[in-house]
Amino acid sequence: MERKDFLKRGFGSLLGIVAISSCNQTTVDPASTSTESTTASGGSTNGSSASNCTVTNSETAGPFPTKSPANFVRKDIRDDRTGVAFTMNITIKNANASCAAVSGALVDVWHCDKDGSYSEYGGTGMQSTNYTNVDFLRGRQTTDTNGLVSFTSIFPGWYSGRAPHVHVHIYDASGKSLLVTQIAFPYDISNTVYTTGQSYGYTKGAQDTLNEKDNVFGDGYANELASVSGSVSGGYTLTHTIVVNG
């Protein structure tokens, strides 16, 4: 079964659970001395105030959810993956508390590498490359008093039938699931990475699916679109607020 077929058939969300690991990769290669200008694209403003605070869309966790999320309590999720440097700053807000920040929430993230492959899976029709024995690009952090978590990663690649995305699963401090969702990317930013980032290993060219044509985002992604700024040589920073019923 192809992974895009999995999404079209609407398989429900697969939920993860909890453990601990660490990551020792500290650099992203190759380095570049380019002086290209920094670009920025704005995303959703949802969660910016009590009057602009709608619960973020719920999405599928599959077909490649983290099998034991608690094993990956770490900020740097790269492991051995290389690509354009990428920082994710994700804030969790509570729609039931006038959009107040949610402190102490568990936030799991996972996404594909620059080639469109996921760790913990593979060797099947859904993903031919076998990565069942590695666990790159998966991590868990706990929100601070401002509801914020941050992750160090590489800019995700893409695979056929899906627009670029990051998976997120949010739990409260006791481990109760609050929301499974995904983060969408501004097209101009992702297109720049995919069409000019060959020296960083992005060799597939432009993505084949836009957000509005995506099986997951096609029903609306306004609350899932991140703000992203930066450059290929200097790296990108994603900023995004996710609103839950806390």
Protein Blocks (a to p, Z undefined) as FASTA:
>chain_A
ZZklmmmnopacddddddddddfbfbdcdddfbfbdcddddddfehkamklcccdddddf
bfbbcfblmlmgcfblnlmagcdddddddddddfklgopacehiacddddddfkopaehi
ajiaklmbacklbcehiacddddfkopacdddddddddehiacddddddddfkopafbdc
dddddfklmmmmmmmmmmnopanbpafbdfklpfklmnopklmcccdeddfknopadddd
ddddZZ
